[in-house]
Structure formats: C-alpha cells, structure tokens
C-alpha cells in the first residue's frame, strides 16, 4: 500500500471518530407516514421515540405554530397539533436535530374498519366481489387513503401495529385490490357526497370472535371471560415449552392415521370402490346437506368421461374454494393439495394421466370447524383444457373418513386469533392515541352460537373502544348479518336470527347505526358478493347521522303490536308514505304463534304504516316474527328500497340462551 493512500485512510478514520455522523433518532409508529390522513378539526396526537431527553420539534404547513416535546427517560414523546378543516396536501416536519418530513398529508376524516372476514373481504383474490375487475380499474381516488393492518396477536397490548404496503397509500387499482371492499365502498360513497378526504385504517381478521377485539379490562368484568383473560395473561408470561405448531402437527398426524380412507399409510380411497358411499350435490357446505354439525375428513368422488378428441395437454382441474383443506387425485394419482378455506383450487393435470372414456376425480376434504366441503360457485367447478370445459357441479359420491368427535380435540392455539383480547392488544390498542372520526364494523358470524352472550359482549366492546379512545361516543356503525344457508320450509329457531337481534339491541347505545342486509346475502356463500351495497348502506347512516344530510338510512322499523281477535296489527316507524314490498307482492316472511309457541307462516297485508298478520292455523295469536331464520324469504322495504330489519314481538327463550 502506498504511503499517500495509508495517510488518506488514517485521516478519514480520525475524522470519522472525532466528529460522529448525526443521524435522526426519531422513530414513528406505523400509523404515521407519507400519504396519511389526520383527523380534521381536532387536537391530533403525534408521538414516537427519540433519544432520552432529546427536544423534538414539529412544524406543519397549514399553520405557523411551532410544536415541541421532550423525550422522557424511555425516549417516548408526544404532542398534540391543532388541525383545520379538511384539505391538503400538507407536510409535517419533525426534527430532533435531523429532519424527518411527512409528505402528501391530507386533513379529513379517519375511520377504523374492523371485524371478521366480511369486513376483510377484498375486491380481488378470494373476495371476488361483483364486477371485481371493473371496480378495481375505476378505483382512482387520491383523496381516499388506505392503511392495511397485518394479522398479529398479542397477550398484552403492543405499542405499535404491523402494516402492509409500506404504510399509508393513495387509493388506486394497485392498492385497492387487496383492501376491504366494504370499507372502500363506504369511503367512496361518503367522499363522493361530501368531498371530505377519507382515511381508512383497515384492521380485521376473518373468522374471529368479538371478544378477541375487546380489552382485558372490560372482559374481566364479564364472568364468561374473566378466567380466560387471566389464563391468556398467565400463558403470555409463561409460554408452553411445546410449540402450537408441534402440537398441531401431531394432531394432524392422528387425523391422517385414523382416517378410514388412509390404510397403512396408503390413501386407498383415492381410487375408491363405491361400497356404502352416499350422494351429495356439489358445490355445497356439507353442514347444509347431509352432515350437520360435522367436523372431520370426508372423501368425495365423481366419474367423468373424456371424449375421444378431447385435448389433454394443458388440462386443469378447477374446484373453486374448499373449507378447509384438500388433497386431490385423478385416477388414484395425487395432482395437488391446498390449505385454506378461502383459496381457489386450480390443479394442472399431467397429459398422460387423463384417458379417453371413464376417469375418476377424488377429493379428500379436511375441515376442523364450522362449515366444510366444496362450497364455491358451480361454474368454478370444472375440468378444462383451455378450449373445452367439462362441468363438474352436480351429483358426487361421498364417504366419511373420520369424525373428529372420535379423536382427541384439536390443540388449543396459544397464539391464535380466537382468544379473548389478543386482537385488541395487537390491532386496536396501537391506534387508540390516533384521532378518528368513527368506526365501522362487520362481524358476528363467529359469535352466532352465543347470541345471548353477544347482547352484553357487543355493547361492552363498543363502550370499551370509546372509553379507550377518549373521544366520547364517536360514531360506531355496524352491519347486521346477511341471510345465509338453506331456506327454512317451516318457521324455525335460528342462532343467526338471535345474533341479528343482539346486534339490533346494541342500537340502544348512543351514536350507533345498523346497516340491514337481510336481502342481499347468498344461501351458499357466507361472503356475499354485493359489497357495494353493504358499503353504501353504511355510508347512508354516516351521511345522515354524522354529516347531517337529510336522507333516509333505514328500512321500516317495528314499533308495537296489538292483538285484535284472530289478527295481530303491527305498527312501524320510518314508514313515511306507507310501507311496500320489494317485489310488489303480498308481504312475506311473517310467522305467527299462539300460546303454545308454535309458529306458522302467516298471511300479511299492508294498511298505511301497519301490517295485519293472521293465520287460519292460529285462532288466538300472541306473537309474530318477521324474517326470523338463517335465510328468510322476506320482502318488506321502505319507499327507497331499504329492507326492514328482522324482529319478533315475543321474548321467549332462544336456542342460544346459556351458551358460553
């Protein structure tokens, strides 16, 4: 090495150590960043971390005020900034000696969007909403901003949330495709009617229960959850030495070993002999067909005929969505397997596997809870070579391989999302210093079997969020469960009806609103595709109650009843200019009962803002129910097309009473 080069290196090193390079030590939570929305007309909190004792200065481009804070001994700092009415874009400059600038910031209204899979349901992918491609292509709204929370659980409150896409992003086809469709259509309607920039913080998780989204402090006041919360906090401090993954792996091995279709390690039913196999029409969830309340392994098989000139190169088997997991075979040869209830199944088929004439497709379906089976759209169930298509919907044969009631229970997931308070801790708590306008919520399916409990739990969660945010009774608008499952031929008890009733009772809380969607559900899809209308109905509530627009946001509302001989007269509110039906026919969905509590379908007629209900089978009626079922056929609407919410006039004990 030359002398001059050595001198240069030593000189550089001396300068490096003598004069440390100054770097910004400020870090901000994930809710702050470029493209963000700050709540208008409030004192919005901004907080973060810096070196202990460091002075942090904040300036904003919408006023000339200098804001400052001193980081405490742990490096935490926080200040509040006065925000004007909506507008922008602006910049926020934060300095501890080194400058950090947040750009393209809007002032507007921020909405928290939470719940389970129907809130999570994206425009594309497994969501496949109505007109998905068209809606995505048209989603260019620079004044609607999106923040997507990642799925995280925690036994204790976390200081920050994990987010996707690098943080806040402008609404565009790139970012909207995987975002909540309900939240987007809500925001689009509100923005188009008000021109106020909208920030959406989407923090939801499919298949989750309401208690997971509620704080430990509030749940400990409910006897049903107090012990579970204590256990979660105990496990958080002393986790099991055996991981959940190992426990689950061992349990799955048991389910495979005990499967009758798998003998001595060989999947013998992949090419079945159809002895004692039964018939089932697919696609469907098996709990709606012949296997009610069944969790386990079921094998499905179907024979198909390949024509002589049918091209086998490039052939694919499409099975749509399967709840939960599958292993799929053709002519006894495995062609693929997939894990996940919301994943489309498409399996390439080796060209030499298909043969002219008879071929056998077999699908082993594993379902650990809830619905099970091939449940997608009928058109998605097919065999294709790109030019020709063989439709597979219709009659299949099935046989039970294993009923999970006959083996040990699935291991408890110590880190899973369906535990009290763990989603609140990781996906709600981190946002509760951030100023918001309100919240929208779509959840309840996972609590339906405990509907009476939900009467207390749901209002507890709403009050919990409001107390923690410290913004008073901010708007909280939610979606009532849609119609789903098979239509009842006779009036029947229904857990889903009882859950809808529990949701409606939450309207007793101030500044709440409920979007009724009993008319746009789908019998065979728990995720109805018309999310445009769901978002619009939520937006109608917000536009009327939050933004002061003089519009109707609700269907007819049951008020009272009066027994008049063999008839019961029902009176409705929000029925200006009378009531009507969606199809112009007589009102449907009404059932009537006497003191024996046995309900019969009723004849109903409209008279002004009243409906007169009767049945020849009930001489002395005492109670009426409307749209009371999993998937009721009902048609009562307001003049502008909004449906009446399900209701009952009785208070007889329901089928979910006492469930915990």
C-alpha positions in Angstrom: 0.0 0.0 0.0 1.4 3.4 -0.9 2.3 5.9 1.8 -0.2 8.5 0.4 -3.1 6.0 0.4 -2.3 5.0 4.0 -2.3 8.6 5.1 -5.6 9.2 3.4 -7.3 6.2 5.2 -6.0 7.3 8.6 -7.1 10.8 8.1 -10.6 9.7 7.2 -10.8 7.4 10.2 -9.7 10.2 12.5 -12.4 12.5 11.2 -15.0 9.8 11.5 -14.3 9.1 15.2 -13.7 12.7 16.1 -16.9 14.0 14.6 -19.7 11.4 14.8 -22.2 11.5 11.9 -25.5 13.0 13.1 -28.5 10.7 12.4 -32.1 11.2 13.3 -33.0 9.0 16.2 -36.8 9.7 15.8 -39.0 6.8 15.1 -42.7 7.0 14.5 -45.4 4.4 14.9 -46.7 2.8 11.7 -49.8 4.9 11.7 -47.7 7.9 10.6 -46.2 8.3 7.2 -46.4 9.8 3.8 -49.9 9.9 2.3 -51.6 9.7 5.7 -54.8 11.4 6.8 -55.1 13.4 10.0 -58.5 13.9 11.6 -59.8 17.4 10.9 -60.9 20.0 13.4 -59.2 18.4 16.5 -56.1 18.3 18.5 -54.4 15.3 16.8 -51.8 13.5 18.7 -48.4 12.8 17.2 -46.0 10.6 19.1 -42.9 8.5 18.8 -39.4 7.6 20.1 -36.2 9.6 20.3 -33.1 9.7 22.5 -33.9 10.3 26.2 -34.1 14.0 27.0 -34.0 15.0 23.3 -36.0 18.0 22.2 -38.4 17.2 19.4 -39.8 20.0 17.3 -42.8 19.7 14.9 -43.9 22.2 12.3 -46.8 21.8 9.9 -47.5 23.5 6.6 -51.1 24.6 7.5 -50.2 27.0 10.2 -47.2 28.9 11.6 -47.2 27.3 15.1 -44.1 25.5 16.4 -44.8 22.5 18.5 -42.4 20.8 20.8 -41.9 18.0 23.3 -39.1 16.5 25.3 -38.4 12.7 25.1 -38.8 11.1 28.5 -36.3 8.7 30.2 -37.6 5.9 28.0 -37.4 8.0 24.8 -41.1 8.5 24.5 -42.5 11.8 23.3 -46.0 13.0 22.4 -47.6 16.3 21.4 -50.9 17.5 20.0 -51.4 19.5 16.9 -54.5 21.6 16.0 -55.9 20.5 12.7 -58.0 22.8 10.4 -61.0 21.8 8.3 -60.4 19.3 5.6 -57.9 20.0 2.9 -54.3 19.4 1.7 -51.9 18.0 0.7 -49.7 19.3 3.5 -46.3 18.4 5.0 -45.4 17.6 8.6 -41.8 18.3 9.6 -40.3 16.5 12.7 -36.8 17.3 14.0 -34.6 16.2 16.8 -31.6 17.8 15.1 -32.1 15.7 12.0 -35.2 16.5 9.9 -37.9 13.9 9.1 -40.6 15.2 6.7 -44.0 13.5 6.1 -45.3 14.4 2.7 -48.7 14.4 0.9 -50.6 14.5 4.2 -54.4 15.2 4.0 -56.7 16.6 6.6 -60.0 14.8 6.6 -62.0 12.1 8.4 -60.4 8.9 9.6 -62.5 5.7 10.1 -61.4 2.5 11.8 -62.7 -0.5 9.8 -62.8 -3.8 11.7 -64.5 -7.2 12.1 -64.1 -10.6 10.6 -64.0 -12.0 7.1 -66.9 -10.0 5.6 -65.0 -6.8 6.6 -61.7 -8.3 5.5 -63.1 -9.5 2.1 -61.0 -7.8 -0.6 -62.2 -6.7 -4.0 -60.0 -9.3 -5.8 -58.5 -12.7 -4.8 -60.7 -14.8 -2.7 -63.2 -12.0 -2.3 -64.3 -11.7 -6.0 -67.0 -9.1 -5.4 -69.5 -8.2 -8.0 -67.8 -6.6 -11.0 -64.5 -7.0 -9.4 -62.2 -6.1 -12.3 -64.3 -3.1 -13.3 -64.4 -1.8 -9.7 -60.7 -2.2 -9.3 -59.9 -0.4 -12.6 -62.1 2.5 -11.6 -60.7 2.9 -8.0 -58.6 6.1 -8.6 -59.3 8.3 -5.6 -56.3 10.3 -4.5 -58.3 11.7 -1.6 -59.1 8.3 -0.1 -56.1 6.9 1.7 -55.6 3.3 2.8 -53.8 1.8 5.8 -53.8 -2.0 5.9 -53.0 -3.7 9.3 -51.3 -7.0 9.2 -52.6 -10.0 11.2 -50.9 -10.1 14.6 -51.9 -11.4 18.0 -50.6 -10.5 21.4 -51.4 -11.5 25.0 -50.5 -7.9 26.1 -51.1 -4.5 24.5 -48.5 -3.6 21.8 -47.1 -0.1 21.3 -47.3 -0.4 17.5 -49.2 -2.3 14.8 -47.7 -4.1 11.8 -48.9 -2.7 8.5 -48.7 -3.8 4.9 -47.7 -1.9 1.7 -45.2 0.3 3.4 -47.9 2.2 5.3 -50.5 4.7 4.0 -51.2 4.7 0.3 -53.5 6.6 -2.0 -56.5 4.6 -3.2 -55.6 3.2 -6.6 -56.1 -0.1 -8.5 -52.7 -1.3 -7.2 -53.6 -1.0 -3.5 -57.4 -1.4 -3.5 -57.4 -4.9 -5.0 -56.4 -6.5 -1.7 -58.2 -4.0 0.6 -61.5 -4.3 2.4 -64.3 -3.9 -0.2 -66.9 -2.9 2.4 -64.6 -0.2 3.8 -63.7 1.1 0.3 -67.3 1.3 -0.9 -68.3 3.1 2.4 -65.5 5.6 1.9 -66.3 6.1 -1.8 -69.9 7.0 -1.1 -69.0 9.3 1.8 -66.3 11.1 -0.2 -68.4 11.5 -3.4 -71.2 13.0 -1.3 -69.1 15.3 0.9 -65.7 15.7 -0.9 -64.0 15.3 2.5 -60.8 13.3 2.3 -61.2 9.9 3.9 -58.6 7.8 5.7 -59.4 4.1 6.2 -57.5 2.1 8.9 -58.5 -1.4 8.0 -57.8 -3.8 10.9 -59.8 -7.0 10.6 -59.3 -10.8 10.7 -61.5 -13.5 9.1 -63.3 -16.0 11.4 -62.6 -14.1 14.6 -64.9 -13.6 17.6 -65.8 -10.2 19.2 -64.1 -11.0 22.5 -60.8 -11.1 20.7 -61.3 -7.4 19.8 -62.1 -6.3 23.4 -59.7 -5.2 26.1 -58.8 -7.4 29.0 -60.0 -4.7 31.5 -63.5 -4.8 30.0 -63.7 -8.6 29.6 -62.7 -9.2 33.2 -65.9 -7.5 34.2 -67.8 -10.3 32.3 -68.0 -13.6 34.2 -67.9 -15.6 30.9 -64.4 -14.2 30.0 -62.6 -13.3 33.2 -60.9 -16.6 33.8 -59.9 -16.9 30.1 -58.3 -13.5 30.2 -56.3 -14.4 33.3 -55.2 -17.6 31.6 -54.1 -15.7 28.5 -52.0 -13.3 30.5 -50.5 -16.2 32.5 -49.6 -18.0 29.3 -48.1 -14.8 28.0 -45.7 -14.7 30.9 -45.0 -18.5 30.9 -45.5 -19.9 27.4 -45.7 -23.7 26.9 -42.4 -25.3 26.1 -44.1 -27.3 23.2 -45.0 -25.0 20.3 -48.5 -24.9 19.0 -47.1 -25.9 15.6 -45.7 -29.1 17.1 -49.0 -29.9 18.9 -51.0 -29.2 15.7 -48.6 -31.3 13.6 -49.1 -34.3 16.0 -52.8 -33.8 15.9 -52.9 -33.7 12.1 -50.9 -36.9 12.0 -53.5 -38.5 14.2 -56.3 -37.4 11.9 -54.4 -38.9 9.0 -53.7 -42.2 10.8 -57.3 -42.6 11.9 -58.8 -41.7 8.5 -60.5 -44.8 7.2 -59.6 -43.8 3.7 -55.9 -44.0 4.6 -54.9 -47.6 5.5 -51.3 -48.4 6.5 -50.1 -45.1 5.1 -51.8 -45.6 1.7 -54.7 -43.3 0.5 -56.9 -46.3 -0.6 -59.9 -44.2 -1.2 -58.1 -42.2 -3.8 -59.4 -44.8 -6.3 -62.5 -45.9 -4.5 -64.8 -48.9 -4.7 -68.2 -47.3 -4.3 -69.5 -49.5 -1.5 -71.6 -47.7 1.1 -70.9 -44.3 -0.5 -73.8 -41.8 -0.5 -74.8 -39.0 -2.8 -74.4 -35.2 -2.3 -74.9 -32.4 -4.8 -71.9 -30.1 -5.1 -70.9 -27.4 -4.6 -72.3 -27.0 -1.1 -71.2 -26.9 2.5 -71.8 -30.3 3.9 -73.4 -28.9 7.0 -76.2 -27.6 4.8 -76.6 -31.0 3.2 -76.3 -34.4 5.0 -73.6 -33.8 7.6 -75.0 -31.3 10.0 -72.6 -30.2 12.8 -69.9 -32.4 11.4 -66.1 -31.7 11.6 -63.7 -34.2 10.2 -62.5 -35.8 7.0 -64.9 -36.5 4.1 -63.9 -38.1 0.7 -65.7 -37.0 -2.5 -65.5 -38.7 -5.8 -67.0 -38.4 -9.3 -66.7 -40.3 -12.5 -66.3 -38.3 -15.7 -66.0 -39.2 -19.4 -63.3 -37.8 -21.6 -64.4 -37.6 -25.3 -62.1 -39.2 -27.9 -60.9 -35.9 -29.5 -60.5 -34.0 -26.2 -57.1 -32.4 -25.9 -55.4 -33.4 -22.6 -52.3 -31.2 -22.9 -52.7 -28.2 -20.6 -55.7 -29.6 -18.9 -56.6 -28.1 -15.4 -59.0 -29.2 -12.7 -60.8 -26.3 -11.0 -62.5 -27.0 -7.7 -63.2 -23.4 -6.6 -63.0 -22.9 -2.8 -62.9 -25.7 -0.3 -63.4 -25.5 3.5 -60.7 -26.1 4.9 -58.0 -28.2 3.2 -57.9 -30.8 0.4 -55.8 -33.5 -1.3 -57.0 -34.1 -4.8 -56.5 -37.2 -7.0 -57.3 -38.2 -10.6 -57.4 -41.9 -11.4 -55.7 -42.6 -8.0 -52.8 -40.2 -8.6 -52.4 -37.1 -6.4 -52.4 -33.9 -8.5 -52.3 -31.3 -5.7 -53.2 -30.2 -2.2 -54.1 -26.9 -0.7 -54.5 -25.4 2.8 -57.0 -22.6 3.4 -60.8 -22.2 3.2 -60.6 -19.1 1.0 -58.1 -20.3 -1.6 -59.2 -21.1 -5.1 -58.1 -24.6 -6.2 -56.7 -25.0 -9.7 -54.6 -28.1 -10.4 -52.6 -28.8 -13.6 -53.1 -32.4 -14.8 -50.3 -34.4 -16.4 -51.2 -35.0 -20.0 -50.7 -38.8 -19.7 -53.0 -39.1 -16.6 -56.3 -38.5 -18.3 -57.6 -41.2 -20.7 -60.4 -41.4 -23.2 -63.5 -42.7 -21.5 -64.0 -43.0 -17.8 -61.8 -41.1 -15.3 -62.2 -40.7 -11.6 -61.8 -37.5 -9.6 -61.4 -37.9 -5.8 -61.1 -35.1 -3.3 -60.2 -35.7 0.4 -61.5 -32.7 2.4 -60.3 -31.9 5.9 -62.4 -29.5 8.0 -61.5 -28.7 11.6 -64.5 -26.5 12.4 -67.5 -24.7 11.0 -68.6 -25.4 7.5 -66.9 -28.0 5.3 -66.8 -29.1 1.7 -66.6 -27.8 -1.8 -68.6 -24.6 -1.5 -67.7 -22.2 -4.3 -69.7 -21.2 -7.3 -71.0 -24.0 -9.5 -69.3 -22.6 -12.6 -65.9 -22.7 -10.9 -66.2 -26.5 -10.6 -64.9 -27.8 -13.9 -62.3 -29.6 -15.9 -60.9 -27.6 -18.8 -58.2 -27.7 -21.5 -58.4 -24.0 -22.3 -60.8 -24.6 -25.3 -63.3 -27.0 -23.9 -64.9 -27.4 -20.5 -66.5 -30.3 -18.6 -68.7 -29.0 -15.8 -68.5 -30.9 -12.5 -71.2 -29.4 -10.5 -74.0 -31.8 -9.6 -74.1 -35.3 -8.0 -70.9 -36.6 -6.4 -70.5 -39.6 -4.1 -69.1 -39.1 -0.6 -68.0 -41.1 2.4 -66.8 -40.1 5.9 -63.2 -40.9 6.6 -63.1 -39.6 10.1 -65.4 -37.9 12.6 -63.3 -35.6 14.8 -65.6 -36.4 17.8 -63.9 -39.8 17.8 -60.4 -38.5 18.5 -58.8 -36.0 20.9 -59.7 -32.4 20.5 -57.7 -30.1 18.2 -55.0 -28.5 20.4 -55.6 -25.1 21.9 -53.8 -22.4 19.9 -51.9 -20.3 22.4 -51.1 -17.8 19.7 -54.3 -18.0 17.7 -56.6 -15.1 17.0 -59.8 -16.5 18.6 -58.8 -15.8 22.1 -60.1 -13.0 24.3 -58.4 -9.7 24.0 -55.5 -10.8 21.7 -56.6 -8.8 18.6 -57.5 -5.8 20.7 -53.9 -5.8 22.1 -52.2 -6.1 18.7 -54.6 -4.5 16.2 -56.7 -1.9 18.0 -54.8 -0.7 21.0 -51.9 0.7 18.9 -54.3 3.1 17.2 -56.1 4.4 20.2 -54.0 7.6 20.6 -54.7 8.4 16.9 -57.7 10.8 16.4 -60.5 9.3 14.4 -64.0 10.2 13.2 -65.6 6.9 13.9 -65.7 3.2 13.3 -67.4 0.7 11.0 -67.8 -2.9 12.0 -68.9 -6.1 10.2 -68.7 -9.2 12.5 -71.0 -11.7 14.3 -70.9 -14.9 12.3 -68.3 -16.4 14.7 -70.4 -15.5 17.7 -73.8 -16.6 16.4 -74.0 -19.7 18.6 -73.6 -17.4 21.6 -76.1 -14.8 20.5 -77.5 -14.1 24.0 -73.9 -13.6 25.3 -73.4 -11.2 22.4 -76.2 -9.0 23.8 -73.7 -8.0 26.5 -70.4 -8.6 24.7 -71.0 -6.4 21.7 -72.1 -3.2 23.6 -69.2 -3.9 26.0 -66.8 -3.8 23.1 -68.3 -0.6 21.7 -68.1 1.2 25.1 -64.6 -0.2 25.6 -63.3 1.3 22.4 -64.9 4.6 23.1 -63.5 4.8 26.6 -60.0 3.9 25.4 -60.0 6.4 22.5 -61.2 9.1 24.9 -63.2 10.9 22.2 -66.6 10.4 23.7 -69.4 8.5 22.0 -67.8 8.6 18.5 -69.9 7.1 15.6 -70.0 3.4 15.6 -71.9 1.9 12.6 -72.2 -1.8 12.0 -73.6 -4.4 9.6 -76.3 -6.8 10.6 -75.7 -10.4 9.5 -76.9 -11.2 6.0 -79.2 -14.0 5.0 -77.3 -17.3 4.6 -77.8 -21.1 4.4 -80.8 -23.1 3.3 -84.2 -21.5 3.4 -86.4 -23.0 6.1 -89.5 -24.7 4.8 -91.3 -24.1 8.1 -90.7 -21.4 10.7 -87.7 -22.5 12.7 -85.4 -21.4 15.6 -82.2 -19.8 14.4 -79.0 -18.8 16.0 -78.3 -16.3 13.2 -81.7 -14.7 13.9 -80.9 -14.4 17.5 -77.5 -12.8 16.7 -79.2 -10.3 14.4 -81.5 -9.5 17.4 -78.5 -9.0 19.6 -76.9 -6.6 17.1 -80.1 -4.6 16.9 -80.2 -4.3 20.7 -76.9 -2.5 20.5 -78.7 0.4 18.9 -79.7 1.4 22.4 -76.2 2.9 22.7 -75.9 6.5 21.6 -74.5 7.4 18.2 -74.8 3.9 16.7 -76.3 2.7 13.5 -77.0 -0.6 11.8 -77.0 -1.5 8.1 -79.6 -4.2 7.4 -78.6 -6.6 4.6 -81.2 -9.4 5.0 -82.0 -9.0 1.3 -78.5 -9.3 -0.3 -77.0 -12.5 1.2 -76.4 -15.7 -0.6 -77.6 -19.2 0.5 -74.4 -21.0 -0.3 -71.8 -18.2 0.4 -71.1 -16.8 3.8 -69.3 -14.0 2.0 -72.0 -12.3 -0.2 -70.5 -10.6 -3.3 -72.5 -7.4 -3.3 -70.2 -5.4 -1.0 -71.1 -2.3 -3.0 -74.5 -2.2 -1.4 -73.1 -3.1 2.1 -70.7 -0.1 1.9 -73.4 2.2 0.6 -75.8 1.4 3.4 -73.2 2.0 6.0 -72.4 5.3 4.2 -76.1 6.3 4.3 -76.0 6.1 8.1 -72.9 8.2 8.3 -74.1 10.7 5.8 -77.3 11.2 7.8 -76.1 10.9 11.4 -72.5 12.2 11.1 -72.5 14.5 8.1 -76.0 15.9 8.6 -77.5 15.2 5.2 -81.3 14.8 5.2 -81.5 11.4 3.7 -83.2 8.1 4.8 -80.8 5.5 6.1 -83.1 2.8 7.4 -85.9 0.5 6.4 -89.2 0.3 8.2 -88.7 -0.1 12.0 -91.1 -2.3 14.1 -92.6 -0.2 16.9 -95.5 -2.0 18.5 -98.2 -4.7 18.1 -101.9 -5.0 19.1 -103.9 -8.2 19.2 -107.3 -7.8 17.5 -109.2 -11.2 17.6 -107.5 -13.6 15.2 -105.2 -10.9 13.9 -102.1 -9.1 15.2 -101.7 -5.5 14.0 -98.0 -4.4 13.7 -97.1 -0.7 13.6 -93.9 0.6 12.0 -91.8 3.7 12.3 -89.8 5.2 9.4 -92.6 4.3 7.1 -93.4 7.7 5.6 -95.9 7.4 2.8 -96.7 3.9 3.8 -95.0 0.5 3.5 -94.3 -1.6 0.4 -92.7 -4.8 -0.7 -89.6 -5.2 -2.8 -91.5 -7.3 -5.5 -94.9 -5.7 -5.3 -96.4 -8.9 -4.0 -98.0 -9.5 -0.6 -95.7 -9.2 2.4 -93.7 -12.4 3.1 -91.5 -13.6 5.9 -94.1 -13.3 8.7 -94.9 -16.1 11.1 -97.5 -16.2 13.9 -98.0 -18.3 17.0 -100.4 -18.8 19.9 -99.6 -19.5 23.5 -98.2 -22.9 22.5 -95.2 -21.1 20.9 -95.7 -23.0 17.6 -95.2 -20.7 14.6 -96.9 -20.9 11.3 -96.4 -18.9 8.1 -98.8 -16.0 8.2 -100.9 -14.1 5.7 -99.9 -10.4 5.9 -101.4 -7.3 4.4 -100.3 -3.6 4.4 -102.5 -0.8 5.7 -100.8 2.5 5.9 -97.9 2.2 8.3 -99.3 -1.0 9.7 -99.2 -4.7 8.7 -102.1 -7.0 9.6 -101.0 -10.6 10.3 -103.1 -13.7 10.7 -103.2 -17.5 10.1 -106.1 -19.9 9.9 -104.0 -22.3 12.0 -103.7 -19.9 14.9 -107.1 -18.9 16.4 -105.7 -17.0 19.4 -102.4 -15.4 18.3 -100.0 -13.9 20.8 -96.7 -13.4 18.9 -95.3 -12.5 15.4 -91.9 -13.0 14.0 -90.5 -11.4 10.8 -87.5 -12.7 8.8 -86.7 -15.0 11.7 -84.4 -17.6 10.2 -80.9 -18.2 8.8 -82.0 -17.3 5.3 -85.5 -15.9 5.5 -87.7 -15.1 2.4 -88.9 -11.6 3.2 -89.7 -8.5 1.2 -90.8 -5.6 3.4 -88.9 -2.4 2.4 -89.1 1.4 2.7 -90.1 3.5 -0.3 -86.4 4.0 -1.2 -85.7 0.2 -1.1 -84.1 -0.3 2.3 -85.2 -3.5 4.0 -87.0 -3.9 7.3 -84.8 -5.5 9.9 -85.8 -8.9 11.3 -87.7 -8.7 14.6 -90.0 -10.6 16.9 -92.7 -9.5 19.3 -92.1 -12.2 21.8 -89.4 -12.6 24.4 -89.4 -16.4 24.6 -86.1 -18.0 25.4 -84.0 -18.7 22.3 -81.8 -21.7 21.4 -78.5 -19.9 22.2 -79.6 -18.9 25.7 -76.9 -20.1 28.2 -74.3 -20.8 25.5 -70.8 -19.7 26.5 
